[in-house]
Every structure is written in C-alpha cells, then in structure tokens.
C-alpha cells in the first residue's frame, strides 16, 4: 500500500527535468498577473461609470423634488 502512495513522488537524478516545469510556471505566473491587472482596470472603469450614473440619478431626483416643492 505504501508503494502505491509514494509512486507519484518521483525526484529525477537529472535536474534538467525541472526546467520545463519552471518555464511553464513562469509563463502561468505572468499570465495571471496580466489577467489580474486587466480585471482591475475593467473594474475601475465600471466603478467610475456607476458613480457617474449614481450622481446623475441623484441630481435628477433632487431636481424633481425641488420642482414639486415649488
């Protein structure tokens, strides 16, 4: 049973086998950072649009309230 559990823990004698894994990890890390940055920019843009919309709605609401009070 122990033999089956530790079969996937293979550490090669030749350490050059780690180079492709390190290269792939580096590529994935860079892609994750790029995607995260793009999401933050999109989120910031949407936040600004929603704040503008909220301000416009509040100003229209205040204008209608002022017109009704007159």
PDB file of N, CA, C and O in Angstrom:
ATOM      1  N   UNK A   1       0.825  -1.199   0.000  1.00  0.00           N
ATOM      2  CA  UNK A   1       0.000   0.000   0.000  1.00  0.00           C
ATOM      3  C   UNK A   1       0.865   1.257   0.000  1.00  0.00           C
ATOM      4  O   UNK A   1       0.576   2.213  -0.721  1.00  0.00           O
ATOM      5  N   UNK A   2       1.925   1.257   0.808  1.00  0.00           N
ATOM      6  CA  UNK A   2       2.802   2.423   0.842  1.00  0.00           C
ATOM      7  C   UNK A   2       3.475   2.640  -0.508  1.00  0.00           C
ATOM      8  O   UNK A   2       3.727   3.777  -0.909  1.00  0.00           O
ATOM      9  N   UNK A   3       3.761   1.562  -1.195  1.00  0.00           N
ATOM     10  CA  UNK A   3       4.399   1.675  -2.502  1.00  0.00           C
ATOM     11  C   UNK A   3       3.492   2.424  -3.481  1.00  0.00           C
ATOM     12  O   UNK A   3       3.983   3.206  -4.295  1.00  0.00           O
ATOM     13  N   UNK A   4       2.200   2.201  -3.414  1.00  0.00           N
ATOM     14  CA  UNK A   4       1.263   2.877  -4.307  1.00  0.00           C
ATOM     15  C   UNK A   4       1.130   4.358  -3.948  1.00  0.00           C
ATOM     16  O   UNK A   4       0.958   5.192  -4.837  1.00  0.00           O
ATOM     17  N   UNK A   5       1.206   4.688  -2.686  1.00  0.00           N
ATOM     18  CA  UNK A   5       1.027   6.073  -2.256  1.00  0.00           C
ATOM     19  C   UNK A   5       2.203   6.952  -2.666  1.00  0.00           C
ATOM     20  O   UNK A   5       2.017   8.125  -2.989  1.00  0.00           O
ATOM     21  N   UNK A   6       3.395   6.403  -2.656  1.00  0.00           N
ATOM     22  CA  UNK A   6       4.586   7.201  -2.931  1.00  0.00           C
ATOM     23  C   UNK A   6       5.095   7.052  -4.359  1.00  0.00           C
ATOM     24  O   UNK A   6       6.183   7.529  -4.681  1.00  0.00           O
ATOM     25  N   UNK A   7       4.333   6.406  -5.203  1.00  0.00           N
ATOM     26  CA  UNK A   7       4.772   6.175  -6.564  1.00  0.00           C
ATOM     27  C   UNK A   7       4.851   7.487  -7.358  1.00  0.00           C
ATOM     28  O   UNK A   7       5.723   7.632  -8.215  1.00  0.00           O
ATOM     29  N   UNK A   8       3.973   8.421  -7.089  1.00  0.00           N
ATOM     30  CA  UNK A   8       3.961   9.670  -7.840  1.00  0.00           C
ATOM     31  C   UNK A   8       4.985  10.675  -7.330  1.00  0.00           C
ATOM     32  O   UNK A   8       5.182  11.710  -7.966  1.00  0.00           O
ATOM     33  N   UNK A   9       5.638  10.412  -6.217  1.00  0.00           N
ATOM     34  CA  UNK A   9       6.682  11.302  -5.715  1.00  0.00           C
ATOM     35  C   UNK A   9       8.014  10.891  -6.322  1.00  0.00           C
ATOM     36  O   UNK A   9       8.798  10.169  -5.707  1.00  0.00           O
ATOM     37  N   UNK A  10       8.250  11.354  -7.516  1.00  0.00           N
ATOM     38  CA  UNK A  10       9.457  10.996  -8.248  1.00  0.00           C
ATOM     39  C   UNK A  10      10.349  12.223  -8.346  1.00  0.00           C
ATOM     40  O   UNK A  10       9.919  13.266  -8.838  1.00  0.00           O
ATOM     41  N   UNK A  11      11.562  12.108  -7.891  1.00  0.00           N
ATOM     42  CA  UNK A  11      12.549  13.172  -7.985  1.00  0.00           C
ATOM     43  C   UNK A  11      13.672  12.673  -8.883  1.00  0.00           C
ATOM     44  O   UNK A  11      14.442  11.797  -8.490  1.00  0.00           O
ATOM     45  N   UNK A  12      13.769  13.230 -10.087  1.00  0.00           N
ATOM     46  CA  UNK A  12      14.751  12.700 -11.043  1.00  0.00           C
ATOM     47  C   UNK A  12      16.189  13.009 -10.624  1.00  0.00           C
ATOM     48  O   UNK A  12      16.468  13.999  -9.948  1.00  0.00           O
ATOM     49  N   UNK A  13      17.067  12.142 -11.041  1.00  0.00           N
ATOM     50  CA  UNK A  13      18.500  12.346 -10.804  1.00  0.00           C
ATOM     51  C   UNK A  13      18.985  13.525 -11.635  1.00  0.00           C
ATOM     52  O   UNK A  13      19.758  14.357 -11.159  1.00  0.00           O
ATOM     53  N   UNK A  14      18.525  13.590 -12.879  1.00  0.00           N
ATOM     54  CA  UNK A  14      18.899  14.674 -13.779  1.00  0.00           C
ATOM     55  C   UNK A  14      17.974  15.860 -13.515  1.00  0.00           C
ATOM     56  O   UNK A  14      16.775  15.787 -13.786  1.00  0.00           O
ATOM     57  N   UNK A  15      18.518  16.929 -12.999  1.00  0.00           N
ATOM     58  CA  UNK A  15      17.711  18.087 -12.603  1.00  0.00           C
ATOM     59  C   UNK A  15      17.248  18.926 -13.793  1.00  0.00           C
ATOM     60  O   UNK A  15      16.503  19.888 -13.605  1.00  0.00           O
ATOM     61  N   UNK A  16      17.663  18.590 -14.992  1.00  0.00           N
ATOM     62  CA  UNK A  16      17.207  19.337 -16.165  1.00  0.00           C
ATOM     63  C   UNK A  16      15.721  19.075 -16.431  1.00  0.00           C
ATOM     64  O   UNK A  16      15.112  19.787 -17.230  1.00  0.00           O
ATOM     65  N   UNK A  17      15.139  18.090 -15.792  1.00  0.00           N
ATOM     66  CA  UNK A  17      13.714  17.825 -15.920  1.00  0.00           C
ATOM     67  C   UNK A  17      12.875  18.906 -15.271  1.00  0.00           C
ATOM     68  O   UNK A  17      11.685  19.028 -15.561  1.00  0.00           O
ATOM     69  N   UNK A  18      13.479  19.687 -14.400  1.00  0.00           N
ATOM     70  CA  UNK A  18      12.757  20.773 -13.727  1.00  0.00           C
ATOM     71  C   UNK A  18      12.644  22.030 -14.586  1.00  0.00           C
ATOM     72  O   UNK A  18      11.805  22.888 -14.311  1.00  0.00           O
ATOM     73  N   UNK A  19      13.461  22.149 -15.602  1.00  0.00           N
ATOM     74  CA  UNK A  19      13.484  23.361 -16.423  1.00  0.00           C
ATOM     75  C   UNK A  19      12.144  23.591 -17.137  1.00  0.00           C
ATOM     76  O   UNK A  19      11.636  24.711 -17.084  1.00  0.00           O
ATOM     77  N   UNK A  20      11.549  22.600 -17.796  1.00  0.00           N
ATOM     78  CA  UNK A  20      10.251  22.859 -18.441  1.00  0.00           C
ATOM     79  C   UNK A  20       9.165  23.236 -17.437  1.00  0.00           C
ATOM     80  O   UNK A  20       8.331  24.095 -17.721  1.00  0.00           O
ATOM     81  N   UNK A  21       9.171  22.608 -16.279  1.00  0.00           N
ATOM     82  CA  UNK A  21       8.171  22.929 -15.263  1.00  0.00           C
ATOM     83  C   UNK A  21       8.363  24.357 -14.752  1.00  0.00           C
ATOM     84  O   UNK A  21       7.384  25.076 -14.552  1.00  0.00           O
ATOM     85  N   UNK A  22       9.593  24.768 -14.543  1.00  0.00           N
ATOM     86  CA  UNK A  22       9.863  26.134 -14.086  1.00  0.00           C
ATOM     87  C   UNK A  22       9.482  27.141 -15.164  1.00  0.00           C
ATOM     88  O   UNK A  22       8.946  28.206 -14.858  1.00  0.00           O
ATOM     89  N   UNK A  23       9.752  26.816 -16.408  1.00  0.00           N
ATOM     90  CA  UNK A  23       9.395  27.699 -17.526  1.00  0.00           C
ATOM     91  C   UNK A  23       7.878  27.845 -17.632  1.00  0.00           C
ATOM     92  O   UNK A  23       7.368  28.951 -17.809  1.00  0.00           O
ATOM     93  N   UNK A  24       7.161  26.729 -17.526  1.00  0.00           N
ATOM     94  CA  UNK A  24       5.701  26.770 -17.585  1.00  0.00           C
ATOM     95  C   UNK A  24       5.131  27.547 -16.399  1.00  0.00           C
ATOM     96  O   UNK A  24       4.179  28.311 -16.557  1.00  0.00           O
ATOM     97  N   UNK A  25       5.709  27.354 -15.221  1.00  0.00           N
ATOM     98  CA  UNK A  25       5.260  28.101 -14.043  1.00  0.00           C
ATOM     99  C   UNK A  25       5.455  29.597 -14.244  1.00  0.00           C
ATOM    100  O   UNK A  25       4.580  30.387 -13.890  1.00  0.00           O
ATOM    101  N   UNK A  26       6.574  29.988 -14.799  1.00  0.00           N
ATOM    102  CA  UNK A  26       6.856  31.403 -15.037  1.00  0.00           C
ATOM    103  C   UNK A  26       5.855  32.004 -16.028  1.00  0.00           C
ATOM    104  O   UNK A  26       5.370  33.118 -15.830  1.00  0.00           O
ATOM    105  N   UNK A  27       5.552  31.263 -17.088  1.00  0.00           N
ATOM    106  CA  UNK A  27       4.576  31.737 -18.072  1.00  0.00           C
ATOM    107  C   UNK A  27       3.207  31.896 -17.429  1.00  0.00           C
ATOM    108  O   UNK A  27       2.537  32.907 -17.639  1.00  0.00           O
ATOM    109  N   UNK A  28       2.788  30.910 -16.648  1.00  0.00           N
ATOM    110  CA  UNK A  28       1.483  30.979 -15.992  1.00  0.00           C
ATOM    111  C   UNK A  28       1.425  32.120 -14.974  1.00  0.00           C
ATOM    112  O   UNK A  28       0.394  32.777 -14.835  1.00  0.00           O
ATOM    113  N   UNK A  29       2.510  32.350 -14.279  1.00  0.00           N
ATOM    114  CA  UNK A  29       2.558  33.445 -13.309  1.00  0.00           C
ATOM    115  C   UNK A  29       2.403  34.791 -14.017  1.00  0.00           C
ATOM    116  O   UNK A  29       1.658  35.656 -13.554  1.00  0.00           O
ATOM    117  N   UNK A  30       3.094  34.966 -15.121  1.00  0.00           N
ATOM    118  CA  UNK A  30       2.996  36.211 -15.886  1.00  0.00           C
ATOM    119  C   UNK A  30       1.574  36.389 -16.428  1.00  0.00           C
ATOM    120  O   UNK A  30       1.025  37.490 -16.375  1.00  0.00           O
ATOM    121  N   UNK A  31       0.980  35.320 -16.946  1.00  0.00           N
ATOM    122  CA  UNK A  31      -0.388  35.402 -17.448  1.00  0.00           C
ATOM    123  C   UNK A  31      -1.376  35.756 -16.335  1.00  0.00           C
ATOM    124  O   UNK A  31      -2.297  36.544 -16.552  1.00  0.00           O
ATOM    125  N   UNK A  32      -1.192  35.188 -15.162  1.00  0.00           N
ATOM    126  CA  UNK A  32      -2.066  35.502 -14.028  1.00  0.00           C
ATOM    127  C   UNK A  32      -1.956  36.972 -13.650  1.00  0.00           C
ATOM    128  O   UNK A  32      -2.966  37.617 -13.372  1.00  0.00           O
ATOM    129  N   UNK A  33      -0.760  37.497 -13.636  1.00  0.00           N
ATOM    130  CA  UNK A  33      -0.561  38.910 -13.298  1.00  0.00           C
ATOM    131  C   UNK A  33      -1.209  39.810 -14.343  1.00  0.00           C
ATOM    132  O   UNK A  33      -1.841  40.808 -13.998  1.00  0.00           O
ATOM    133  N   UNK A  34      -1.056  39.462 -15.619  1.00  0.00           N
ATOM    134  CA  UNK A  34      -1.655  40.257 -16.694  1.00  0.00           C
ATOM    135  C   UNK A  34      -3.179  40.240 -16.588  1.00  0.00           C
ATOM    136  O   UNK A  34      -3.816  41.289 -16.684  1.00  0.00           O
ATOM    137  N   UNK A  35      -3.767  39.065 -16.393  1.00  0.00           N
ATOM    138  CA  UNK A  35      -5.219  38.954 -16.293  1.00  0.00           C
ATOM    139  C   UNK A  35      -5.731  39.716 -15.075  1.00  0.00           C
ATOM    140  O   UNK A  35      -6.756  40.393 -15.159  1.00  0.00           O
ATOM    141  N   UNK A  36      -5.043  39.617 -13.958  1.00  0.00           N
ATOM    142  CA  UNK A  36      -5.437  40.330 -12.754  1.00  0.00           C
ATOM    143  C   UNK A  36      -5.410  41.839 -12.990  1.00  0.00           C
ATOM    144  O   UNK A  36      -6.322  42.550 -12.566  1.00  0.00           O
ATOM    145  N   UNK A  37      -4.384  42.322 -13.656  1.00  0.00           N
ATOM    146  CA  UNK A  37      -4.271  43.748 -13.959  1.00  0.00           C
ATOM    147  C   UNK A  37      -5.395  44.204 -14.888  1.00  0.00           C
ATOM    148  O   UNK A  37      -5.968  45.275 -14.686  1.00  0.00           O
ATOM    149  N   UNK A  38      -5.713  43.406 -15.897  1.00  0.00           N
ATOM    150  CA  UNK A  38      -6.801  43.750 -16.813  1.00  0.00           C
ATOM    151  C   UNK A  38      -8.125  43.792 -16.072  1.00  0.00           C
ATOM    152  O   UNK A  38      -8.924  44.703 -16.287  1.00  0.00           O
ATOM    153  N   UNK A  39      -8.368  42.824 -15.204  1.00  0.00           N
ATOM    154  CA  UNK A  39      -9.610  42.825 -14.425  1.00  0.00           C
ATOM    155  C   UNK A  39      -9.705  44.054 -13.534  1.00  0.00           C
ATOM    156  O   UNK A  39     -10.782  44.633 -13.388  1.00  0.00           O
ATOM    157  N   UNK A  40      -8.593  44.456 -12.942  1.00  0.00           N
ATOM    158  CA  UNK A  40      -8.623  45.648 -12.089  1.00  0.00           C
ATOM    159  C   UNK A  40      -8.934  46.900 -12.894  1.00  0.00           C
ATOM    160  O   UNK A  40      -9.683  47.760 -12.431  1.00  0.00           O
ATOM    161  N   UNK A  41      -8.369  47.016 -14.097  1.00  0.00           N
ATOM    162  CA  UNK A  41      -8.647  48.183 -14.945  1.00  0.00           C
ATOM    163  C   UNK A  41     -10.109  48.215 -15.366  1.00  0.00           C
ATOM    164  O   UNK A  41     -10.745  49.269 -15.335  1.00  0.00           O
ATOM    165  N   UNK A  42     -10.640  47.066 -15.758  1.00  0.00           N
ATOM    166  CA  UNK A  42     -12.049  46.993 -16.157  1.00  0.00           C
ATOM    167  C   UNK A  42     -12.943  47.335 -14.977  1.00  0.00           C
ATOM    168  O   UNK A  42     -13.925  48.062 -15.127  1.00  0.00           O
ATOM    169  N   UNK A  43     -12.610  46.817 -13.818  1.00  0.00           N
ATOM    170  CA  UNK A  43     -13.402  47.090 -12.623  1.00  0.00           C
ATOM    171  C   UNK A  43     -13.377  48.571 -12.274  1.00  0.00           C
ATOM    172  O   UNK A  43     -14.405  49.139 -11.907  1.00  0.00           O
ATOM    173  N   UNK A  44     -12.232  49.191 -12.383  1.00  0.00           N
ATOM    174  CA  UNK A  44     -12.105  50.626 -12.090  1.00  0.00           C
ATOM    175  C   UNK A  44     -12.948  51.442 -13.062  1.00  0.00           C
ATOM    176  O   UNK A  44     -13.611  52.397 -12.659  1.00  0.00           O
ATOM    177  N   UNK A  45     -12.925  51.070 -14.339  1.00  0.00           N
ATOM    178  CA  UNK A  45     -13.720  51.760 -15.358  1.00  0.00           C
ATOM    179  C   UNK A  45     -15.217  51.628 -15.065  1.00  0.00           C
ATOM    180  O   UNK A  45     -15.966  52.598 -15.183  1.00  0.00           O
ATOM    181  N   UNK A  46     -15.644  50.427 -14.685  1.00  0.00           N
ATOM    182  CA  UNK A  46     -17.046  50.209 -14.361  1.00  0.00           C
ATOM    183  C   UNK A  46     -17.444  50.976 -13.101  1.00  0.00           C
ATOM    184  O   UNK A  46     -18.563  51.477 -13.000  1.00  0.00           O
ATOM    185  N   UNK A  47     -16.529  51.063 -12.149  1.00  0.00           N
ATOM    186  CA  UNK A  47     -16.809  51.829 -10.927  1.00  0.00           C
ATOM    187  C   UNK A  47     -17.032  53.303 -11.251  1.00  0.00           C
ATOM    188  O   UNK A  47     -17.952  53.926 -10.721  1.00  0.00           O
ATOM    189  N   UNK A  48     -16.200  53.853 -12.109  1.00  0.00           N
ATOM    190  CA  UNK A  48     -16.355  55.265 -12.478  1.00  0.00           C
ATOM    191  C   UNK A  48     -17.677  55.494 -13.212  1.00  0.00           C
ATOM    192  O   UNK A  48     -18.352  56.495 -12.972  1.00  0.00           O
ATOM    193  N   UNK A  49     -18.051  54.574 -14.104  1.00  0.00           N
ATOM    194  CA  UNK A  49     -19.316  54.707 -14.821  1.00  0.00           C
ATOM    195  C   UNK A  49     -20.498  54.642 -13.859  1.00  0.00           C
ATOM    196  O   UNK A  49     -21.455  55.405 -13.995  1.00  0.00           O
ATOM    197  N   UNK A  50     -20.433  53.740 -12.897  1.00  0.00           N
ATOM    198  CA  UNK A  50     -21.543  53.613 -11.950  1.00  0.00           C
ATOM    199  C   UNK A  50     -21.631  54.836 -11.044  1.00  0.00           C
ATOM    200  O   UNK A  50     -22.732  55.247 -10.679  1.00  0.00           O
ATOM    201  N   UNK A  51     -20.499  55.424 -10.673  1.00  0.00           N
ATOM    202  CA  UNK A  51     -20.527  56.644  -9.863  1.00  0.00           C
ATOM    203  C   UNK A  51     -21.132  57.804 -10.650  1.00  0.00           C
ATOM    204  O   UNK A  51     -21.896  58.597 -10.099  1.00  0.00           O
ATOM    205  N   UNK A  52     -20.795  57.906 -11.932  1.00  0.00           N
ATOM    206  CA  UNK A  52     -21.382  58.949 -12.777  1.00  0.00           C
ATOM    207  C   UNK A  52     -22.891  58.752 -12.908  1.00  0.00           C
ATOM    208  O   UNK A  52     -23.659  59.712 -12.834  1.00  0.00           O
ATOM    209  N   UNK A  53     -23.305  57.514 -13.101  1.00  0.00           N
ATOM    210  CA  UNK A  53     -24.726  57.214 -13.223  1.00  0.00           C
ATOM    211  C   UNK A  53     -25.457  57.534 -11.917  1.00  0.00           C
ATOM    212  O   UNK A  53     -26.547  58.105 -11.932  1.00  0.00           O
ATOM    213  N   UNK A  54     -24.851  57.162 -10.797  1.00  0.00           N
ATOM    214  CA  UNK A  54     -25.458  57.446  -9.495  1.00  0.00           C
ATOM    215  C   UNK A  54     -25.590  58.951  -9.270  1.00  0.00           C
ATOM    216  O   UNK A  54     -26.625  59.420  -8.797  1.00  0.00           O
ATOM    217  N   UNK A  55     -24.561  59.695  -9.601  1.00  0.00           N
ATOM    218  CA  UNK A  55     -24.607  61.150  -9.430  1.00  0.00           C
ATOM    219  C   UNK A  55     -25.684  61.759 -10.324  1.00  0.00           C
ATOM    220  O   UNK A  55     -26.401  62.665  -9.899  1.00  0.00           O
ATOM    221  N   UNK A  56     -25.800  61.275 -11.548  1.00  0.00           N
ATOM    222  CA  UNK A  56     -26.817  61.790 -12.469  1.00  0.00           C
ATOM    223  C   UNK A  56     -28.227  61.485 -11.962  1.00  0.00           C
ATOM    224  O   UNK A  56     -29.110  62.341 -12.018  1.00  0.00           O
ATOM    225  N   UNK A  57     -28.433  60.269 -11.469  1.00  0.00           N
ATOM    226  CA  UNK A  57     -29.745  59.887 -10.944  1.00  0.00           C
ATOM    227  C   UNK A  57     -30.096  60.718  -9.717  1.00  0.00           C
ATOM    228  O   UNK A  57     -31.226  61.187  -9.586  1.00  0.00           O
ATOM    229  N   UNK A  58     -29.129  60.901  -8.817  1.00  0.00           N
ATOM    230  CA  UNK A  58     -29.387  61.706  -7.619  1.00  0.00           C
ATOM    231  C   UNK A  58     -29.682  63.160  -7.973  1.00  0.00           C
ATOM    232  O   UNK A  58     -30.546  63.782  -7.355  1.00  0.00           O
ATOM    233  N   UNK A  59     -28.981  63.701  -8.951  1.00  0.00           N
ATOM    234  CA  UNK A  59     -29.243  65.094  -9.337  1.00  0.00           C
ATOM    235  C   UNK A  59     -30.619  65.224  -9.980  1.00  0.00           C
ATOM    236  O   UNK A  59     -31.317  66.210  -9.742  1.00  0.00           O
ATOM    237  N   UNK A  60     -31.018  64.250 -10.786  1.00  0.00           N
ATOM    238  CA  UNK A  60     -32.357  64.277 -11.381  1.00  0.00           C
ATOM    239  C   UNK A  60     -33.433  64.146 -10.312  1.00  0.00           C
ATOM    240  O   UNK A  60     -34.477  64.794 -10.384  1.00  0.00           O
ATOM    241  N   UNK A  61     -33.172  63.309  -9.329  1.00  0.00           N
ATOM    242  CA  UNK A  61     -34.126  63.123  -8.239  1.00  0.00           C
ATOM    243  C   UNK A  61     -34.271  64.417  -7.442  1.00  0.00           C
ATOM    244  O   UNK A  61     -35.383  64.804  -7.080  1.00  0.00           O
ATOM    245  N   UNK A  62     -33.152  65.084  -7.168  1.00  0.00           N
ATOM    246  CA  UNK A  62     -33.201  66.344  -6.433  1.00  0.00           C
ATOM    247  C   UNK A  62     -33.909  67.411  -7.248  1.00  0.00           C
ATOM    248  O   UNK A  62     -34.644  68.224  -6.688  1.00  0.00           O
ATOM    249  N   UNK A  63     -33.704  67.427  -8.549  1.00  0.00           N
ATOM    250  CA  UNK A  63     -34.381  68.411  -9.412  1.00  0.00           C
ATOM    251  C   UNK A  63     -35.883  68.193  -9.411  1.00  0.00           C
ATOM    252  O   UNK A  63     -36.650  69.154  -9.345  1.00  0.00           O
ATOM    253  N   UNK A  64     -36.311  66.941  -9.483  1.00  0.00           N
ATOM    254  CA  UNK A  64     -37.755  66.674  -9.471  1.00  0.00           C
ATOM    255  C   UNK A  64     -38.363  67.012  -8.116  1.00  0.00           C
ATOM    256  O   UNK A  64     -39.490  67.502  -8.056  1.00  0.00           O
ATOM    257  N   UNK A  65     -37.635  66.759  -7.019  1.00  0.00           N
ATOM    258  CA  UNK A  65     -38.126  67.111  -5.697  1.00  0.00           C
ATOM    259  C   UNK A  65     -38.235  68.616  -5.550  1.00  0.00           C
ATOM    260  O   UNK A  65     -39.198  69.110  -4.963  1.00  0.00           O
ATOM    261  N   UNK A  66     -37.269  69.353  -6.070  1.00  0.00           N
ATOM    262  CA  UNK A  66     -37.299  70.818  -5.994  1.00  0.00           C
ATOM    263  C   UNK A  66     -38.466  71.380  -6.819  1.00  0.00           C
ATOM    264  O   UNK A  66     -39.116  72.339  -6.403  1.00  0.00           O
ATOM    265  N   UNK A  67     -38.725  70.789  -7.973  1.00  0.00           N
ATOM    266  CA  UNK A  67     -39.822  71.256  -8.831  1.00  0.00           C
ATOM    267  C   UNK A  67     -41.174  70.983  -8.176  1.00  0.00           C
ATOM    268  O   UNK A  67     -42.100  71.781  -8.321  1.00  0.00           O
ATOM    269  N   UNK A  68     -41.299  69.873  -7.462  1.00  0.00           N
ATOM    270  CA  UNK A  68     -42.547  69.540  -6.791  1.00  0.00           C
ATOM    271  C   UNK A  68     -42.789  70.453  -5.599  1.00  0.00           C
ATOM    272  O   UNK A  68     -43.939  70.751  -5.276  1.00  0.00           O
ATOM    273  N   UNK A  69     -41.729  70.900  -4.940  1.00  0.00           N
ATOM    274  CA  UNK A  69     -41.857  71.767  -3.769  1.00  0.00           C
ATOM    275  C   UNK A  69     -42.227  73.190  -4.146  1.00  0.00           C
ATOM    276  O   UNK A  69     -42.743  73.933  -3.310  1.00  0.00           O
ATOM    277  N   UNK A  70     -41.976  73.583  -5.378  1.00  0.00           N
ATOM    278  CA  UNK A  70     -42.250  74.965  -5.807  1.00  0.00           C
ATOM    279  C   UNK A  70     -43.693  75.190  -6.062  1.00  0.00           C
ATOM    280  O   UNK A  70     -44.090  76.296  -6.429  1.00  0.00           O
TER     281      UNK A  70
END
